[in-house]
C-alpha cells in the first residue's frame, strides 16, 4: 500500500501545473475557478489535474453551498519526504567521504608552508 501511495504522489508531483496548484492550495482553500485563473488552461483541464491530485490524496474537496473548495492534504507529502530522507542521508555520507578525500589530496599536493 505504501508503494502505491508513493507512486501516486510522485506521479501527481511530476506535472508542473499540479505542483503549482498545490503551491496555491498551501496558501488556503480555493475553488476550481480560482485555481484555473493563473493558467492558460480550460476549467475542464484544471479539473482533470485536480482529480489526479485527489486520487493521490493530495487534495480534498468539500461542499460549501454551491461551491466545492479544494484543500491541500499534506500527509502524502510527508510520506514522500520520509522516503526521500533516507536517500538524503545516503548522499550526505557520500559527500562527507568526498570532502575527506579532497582534503587529503589537497594536503598532499600543497607545498609546505614557507616554500614557494
C-alpha positions as CSV (number, residue, x, y, z in Angstrom):
1,X,0.0,0.0,0.0
2,X,2.8,2.5,0.8
3,X,4.4,1.8,-2.6
4,X,1.1,2.6,-4.3
5,X,0.7,5.8,-2.4
6,X,4.3,6.9,-3.2
7,X,3.7,6.1,-6.8
8,X,0.6,8.2,-6.9
9,X,2.2,11.0,-5.0
10,X,5.3,11.2,-7.3
11,X,3.1,10.8,-10.4
12,X,1.0,13.7,-9.3
13,X,4.0,15.8,-8.5
14,X,5.6,15.1,-11.9
15,X,3.5,17.8,-13.6
16,X,4.4,21.5,-13.1
17,X,0.7,22.5,-13.3
18,X,-0.2,20.2,-10.4
19,X,2.8,21.4,-8.4
20,X,1.6,25.0,-8.9
21,X,-1.9,24.0,-7.9
22,X,-0.5,22.5,-4.7
23,X,1.5,25.7,-4.1
24,X,-1.6,27.8,-4.4
25,X,-3.5,25.5,-2.0
26,X,-0.8,25.8,0.5
27,X,-2.0,29.4,0.9
28,X,-5.5,28.2,1.6
29,X,-8.6,26.6,0.1
30,X,-9.7,27.6,-3.4
31,X,-12.3,26.8,-6.0
32,X,-11.6,25.2,-9.3
33,X,-12.2,28.6,-11.0
34,X,-9.7,30.3,-8.6
35,X,-7.2,27.6,-9.3
36,X,-7.7,28.0,-13.1
37,X,-7.1,31.8,-13.1
38,X,-3.3,31.9,-13.5
39,X,-3.2,29.2,-16.2
40,X,-3.9,29.3,-19.9
41,X,-5.9,26.1,-19.4
42,X,-9.6,25.4,-19.6
43,X,-11.6,24.7,-16.4
44,X,-12.1,21.1,-17.5
45,X,-8.3,20.7,-17.9
46,X,-7.7,22.1,-14.4
47,X,-10.4,19.8,-13.1
48,X,-8.5,16.8,-14.6
49,X,-5.4,17.9,-12.8
50,X,-7.3,18.2,-9.5
51,X,-8.7,14.7,-10.0
52,X,-5.2,13.4,-10.3
53,X,-4.3,15.2,-7.1
54,X,-7.4,13.9,-5.4
55,X,-6.6,10.3,-6.4
56,X,-3.1,10.7,-4.9
57,X,-4.7,12.0,-1.7
58,X,-3.0,15.4,-2.0
59,X,-6.2,17.4,-2.4
60,X,-9.7,17.0,-1.0
61,X,-12.9,18.8,-1.9
62,X,-15.7,19.8,0.4
63,X,-19.2,21.3,-0.1
64,X,-19.9,24.9,0.8
65,X,-23.3,25.8,-0.6
66,X,-22.8,25.9,-4.4
67,X,-19.0,25.9,-4.1
68,X,-16.7,22.9,-3.8
69,X,-13.5,24.3,-2.5
70,X,-10.3,22.3,-2.8
71,X,-8.0,21.9,0.2
72,X,-4.3,20.7,0.4
73,X,-3.9,17.3,2.2
74,X,-0.2,17.2,3.3
75,X,0.0,13.7,4.7
76,X,1.1,12.0,1.4
77,X,3.7,14.7,1.0
78,X,5.1,13.9,4.5
79,X,5.3,10.2,3.5
80,X,7.2,11.1,0.3
81,X,9.6,13.3,2.4
82,X,10.2,10.5,4.8
83,X,11.0,8.2,1.9
84,X,13.4,10.7,0.3
85,X,15.1,11.3,3.7
86,X,16.9,8.0,3.6
87,X,18.5,9.0,0.3
88,X,19.4,12.4,1.6
89,X,21.3,10.8,4.4
90,X,23.0,8.4,2.0
91,X,24.1,11.4,-0.2
92,X,25.3,13.3,2.8
93,X,27.5,10.4,3.8
94,X,28.9,10.2,0.2
95,X,29.6,13.9,0.2
96,X,31.4,13.7,3.5
97,X,33.6,10.9,2.1
98,X,34.3,13.0,-1.0
99,X,35.2,16.1,1.2
100,X,37.6,14.0,3.2
101,X,39.3,12.6,0.1
102,X,39.6,16.1,-1.4
103,X,41.1,17.4,1.8
104,X,43.6,14.6,1.7
105,X,44.5,15.2,-1.9
106,X,44.9,18.9,-1.2
107,X,47.2,18.4,1.7
108,X,49.4,16.0,-0.4
109,X,49.6,18.5,-3.3
110,X,50.1,21.7,-1.2
111,X,53.8,22.7,-0.8
112,X,55.0,23.0,2.8
113,X,54.5,26.5,4.4
114,X,57.3,28.9,3.7
115,X,58.4,27.3,0.4
116,X,57.4,28.8,-2.9
